[in-house]
Amino acid sequence: MRLLTSFLFGAFGTFLSNQAYAAMPKSEVLLADLETPYGMKVTRITDNKSYNNQPFLIDEGLYYTHEVLSDDGQSQTDLYFYNFTTQQATNLTHSAVSEYSPTLMPNKQALSAIVVEEDGKQKLWQYPLQGEQSAARIFEWIEPVGYHAWGADNDLVMFILGEPHTLQYTTVAAAKPKVVANAIGRTLLFDAQTNSYLFSYHKDKQHWLARFTPQFEQVTDILRLPAQLQDFTLLDEQTVIYAINNRVYKRDLMNPEPVSQWLDLTSYCETKITRLSYHNKKLAFVCDK
């Protein structure tokens, strides 16, 4: 894999409030290999001395966001990749601004990420994985973008910060997002089986996991979530998983009332698990410090 190049430069941004190193929240990324000959094996991908977050699993490894300290005591974040074969992590961006939420684009030829630009605006960028192309904005005018998820047809949903935060949908060609829902949470997922997106939002004093189907421009409530929960992912096309403190629970999307504990990760995270990414019998999770 080539190192990515970026021509971003200038002042620090404000997505997670790029500030003094000591003020950034500390977290670590761990990887649970769920089917080894000896049962589950958990590996620490990062240390817990800085901000490490937003894991995104693929077959070959794990993308994540890592905090980098500058010589003047300020910090920002770069995109990193942990390679399963070499067991080494590589800084992919080396830029002077902050990038967040690395996500493999549908063509698998580039990463997309939220970039806090020189003027503090948060926009969606793409970083080619091969060749000599430079990083570039995907949308010139859509901002402030907090999170995003890609669909199958060069379409996507975005978390747009505001009062309230909104879920907005568009295609790259149209570049004209439409508001789908209000008061949403930060997790956005594409469900390839149903060609729809999963997200959470607050409605009528309840916290709902919901589905947005672009074909019908329809939002359907699926199940109620714990009020404090923001992070979840899919175990398979029928099962959603989420963590409460340091245990992971699962629920069937077709029969959501029963809740069962799937994993007890207390031995690896004494505090609280937040972000989750599942792929090919592996679970990446973030332990907050």
C-alpha positions in Angstrom: 0.0 0.0 0.0 1.4 3.4 -0.9 1.6 6.2 1.6 -1.1 8.8 0.8 -0.1 12.3 0.0 -2.0 15.4 1.1 -1.6 19.0 0.2 -3.5 20.2 3.2 -1.8 22.8 5.3 -2.3 25.6 7.8 -4.0 26.1 11.2 -5.6 23.4 13.3 -9.3 22.7 13.0 -12.1 22.2 15.5 -13.9 18.9 14.7 -13.0 17.3 18.1 -11.5 20.6 19.2 -7.8 20.3 18.3 -6.3 21.7 21.4 -3.5 21.0 23.8 -2.4 17.4 23.8 -3.3 16.8 27.5 -6.9 17.9 26.8 -7.8 15.4 24.1 -9.7 12.3 25.4 -7.6 9.2 25.7 -8.7 6.0 24.0 -7.3 2.9 22.5 -8.3 0.6 19.7 -8.3 -3.2 20.3 -9.0 -6.1 17.9 -10.8 -9.3 18.9 -10.1 -12.2 16.6 -13.2 -14.3 17.4 -12.3 -17.6 15.8 -8.7 -18.7 16.5 -7.7 -22.3 17.4 -7.6 -21.2 21.0 -10.8 -19.2 21.1 -11.0 -15.4 21.1 -7.7 -13.5 20.9 -7.6 -9.8 21.7 -4.8 -7.6 20.5 -4.1 -4.0 21.4 -3.6 -2.1 18.1 -2.8 1.2 19.8 -1.7 2.4 23.2 -4.0 4.3 25.5 -1.9 7.5 25.9 -3.6 9.4 23.1 -6.8 9.7 21.1 -7.3 6.6 18.9 -10.8 6.1 17.5 -13.2 5.3 14.6 -11.9 1.9 13.5 -12.9 0.6 10.1 -12.1 -3.1 9.4 -11.3 -4.6 5.9 -9.9 -8.0 5.0 -6.3 -6.8 5.0 -6.3 -4.7 8.2 -7.8 -1.8 10.1 -8.1 1.9 9.4 -8.4 4.3 12.4 -7.9 7.8 13.6 -4.8 8.6 15.6 -3.7 11.7 17.5 -0.4 13.2 16.6 1.5 15.6 18.8 3.4 18.5 17.2 6.6 20.2 18.4 4.7 23.1 19.9 2.5 20.9 22.1 -0.6 21.0 19.9 -2.2 17.9 18.5 -4.2 16.9 15.5 -5.3 13.6 14.0 -4.1 11.6 11.1 -5.4 8.5 9.4 -3.6 5.3 10.2 -3.7 1.7 8.8 -2.8 -1.4 10.8 -1.7 -4.2 8.5 -2.7 -7.7 9.7 0.2 -9.4 7.8 3.0 -7.1 9.0 1.4 -6.2 12.3 2.6 -2.7 11.7 0.7 0.6 11.7 1.4 3.3 9.1 0.5 7.0 9.0 -1.4 7.5 5.8 -1.8 11.3 5.7 1.0 13.1 7.6 -0.9 16.4 7.2 -1.0 19.6 9.3 -4.8 19.4 9.7 -7.1 16.8 11.3 -8.7 13.9 9.5 -11.4 11.7 11.0 -13.6 8.7 10.2 -11.6 6.8 7.6 -14.0 4.9 5.4 -13.3 2.7 2.3 -15.1 4.1 -0.7 -17.3 1.8 -2.8 -14.8 1.5 -5.6 -12.1 0.4 -3.0 -9.7 2.7 -4.7 -9.7 5.5 -2.1 -10.5 6.4 1.5 -13.0 9.1 2.4 -12.6 11.1 5.6 -13.8 14.1 7.4 -11.2 16.9 7.1 -11.1 20.0 9.3 -9.8 22.5 6.8 -7.5 25.4 7.4 -10.5 27.7 8.1 -12.0 25.3 10.5 -14.7 24.0 8.1 -15.5 20.3 8.1 -15.8 18.7 4.7 -15.7 15.3 3.1 -12.5 14.4 1.3 -11.1 11.5 -0.6 -7.6 10.0 -0.4 -6.5 7.7 -3.3 -4.9 4.5 -2.2 -2.8 4.1 -5.4 -1.2 6.3 -8.0 0.0 9.8 -7.8 -3.4 11.6 -7.4 -3.6 14.1 -4.5 -6.3 14.2 -1.8 -9.3 16.2 -2.9 -12.7 17.4 -1.7 -15.7 15.3 -2.6 -18.1 18.1 -2.1 -17.1 21.8 -2.2 -20.1 23.3 -0.4 -21.6 20.6 1.9 -20.5 21.3 5.5 -20.1 20.9 8.4 -19.9 17.1 8.0 -19.4 15.0 11.1 -19.8 11.4 9.9 -20.8 9.5 6.7 -21.6 6.1 5.2 -21.5 5.0 1.6 -24.2 3.2 -0.3 -23.8 0.9 -3.4 -24.5 3.5 -6.1 -22.1 6.3 -5.3 -24.6 7.6 -2.9 -24.2 8.3 0.8 -25.7 9.7 4.0 -24.0 12.3 6.1 -24.3 13.5 9.7 -24.5 17.3 9.3 -23.8 19.2 12.5 -26.4 21.8 13.6 -29.2 22.5 15.9 -30.3 19.8 15.7 -27.9 17.4 13.9 -29.5 16.1 10.7 -29.2 13.0 8.5 -28.8 14.1 4.9 -28.7 11.9 1.8 -27.3 12.6 -1.7 -25.4 11.1 -4.6 -22.0 12.3 -5.6 -23.3 13.4 -9.0 -26.2 15.4 -7.5 -24.2 16.9 -4.7 -27.5 18.3 -3.3 -28.3 16.6 0.0 -31.8 16.2 1.3 -32.7 16.2 5.0 -33.9 12.7 6.0 -34.2 12.9 9.8 -33.4 15.2 12.8 -31.7 14.8 16.2 -29.6 11.9 15.0 -26.8 10.0 16.6 -23.3 9.6 15.2 -23.4 6.0 13.9 -24.3 5.6 10.2 -24.3 2.2 8.5 -25.1 0.9 5.0 -27.0 -2.4 4.9 -26.2 -3.9 1.6 -28.8 -6.7 2.0 -31.7 -4.2 1.9 -29.9 -1.3 0.1 -30.7 1.0 3.0 -29.0 2.9 5.8 -29.2 2.4 9.6 -29.0 5.3 12.0 -30.3 6.3 15.4 -32.4 9.3 16.3 -34.5 10.8 19.1 -38.2 11.1 18.5 -41.0 11.7 21.1 -38.5 11.3 24.0 -37.5 7.9 22.7 -34.2 6.8 21.2 -34.7 4.7 18.0 -32.7 2.6 15.7 -34.1 3.4 12.3 -33.8 2.5 8.7 -33.7 4.9 5.7 -34.5 3.4 2.3 -33.6 5.9 -0.5 -35.7 4.1 -3.1 -38.8 5.0 -1.3 -37.5 8.0 0.6 -38.8 6.4 3.7 -37.7 6.2 7.4 -38.8 3.2 9.4 -38.3 2.8 13.1 -36.9 -0.7 14.1 -36.2 -0.8 17.8 -35.7 1.3 20.8 -32.2 1.8 22.0 -30.8 2.7 25.5 -31.0 6.5 25.8 -27.3 7.0 26.2 -26.2 4.7 23.4 -24.7 6.2 20.2 -22.5 3.4 18.8 -23.6 0.2 17.1 -22.8 -2.0 14.1 -24.0 -5.0 12.2 -22.9 -8.6 13.1 -24.7 -9.9 10.0 -27.7 -8.7 7.9 -30.1 -9.6 10.7 -28.2 -8.8 13.9 -27.2 -5.5 15.4 -24.6 -5.3 18.2 -23.8 -2.6 20.7 -21.8 -2.1 23.9 -22.9 -1.0 27.3 -19.9 -0.3 29.5 -17.6 -3.2 28.6 -20.1 -5.8 27.4 -21.4 -6.3 23.9 -25.0 -7.2 23.3 -26.9 -8.3 20.2 -30.4 -8.0 19.0 -32.3 -9.5 16.0 -33.6 -6.7 13.7 -36.7 -8.9 12.8 -37.4 -9.8 16.5 -35.8 -6.9 18.4 -37.3 -7.4 21.9 -35.0 -10.1 23.2 -31.5 -8.8 24.2 -28.6 -11.2 24.7 -25.1 -10.7 25.8 -22.6 -11.6 23.1 -19.2 -10.8 24.5 -17.8 -9.9 27.9 -14.8 -7.7 27.3 -14.2 -6.7 30.9 -10.7 -8.2 30.9 -9.6 -6.0 28.0 -11.5 -2.8 28.8 -12.1 -1.7 32.4 -14.0 1.4 31.5 -16.3 1.8 28.6 -16.4 0.5 25.0 -17.6 3.0 22.4 -17.0 2.5 18.7 -17.4 -0.9 17.1 -16.4 -2.3 13.7 -17.1 -5.9 12.7 -15.8 -7.8 9.6 -14.9 -11.4 8.8 -14.9 -12.8 12.3 -13.1 -9.9 13.8 -14.3 -7.1 16.0 -12.4 -3.8 16.5 -13.5 -1.8 19.5 -12.5 1.4 21.2 -11.9 1.5 24.9 -12.3 5.0 26.4 -9.8 6.0 29.1 
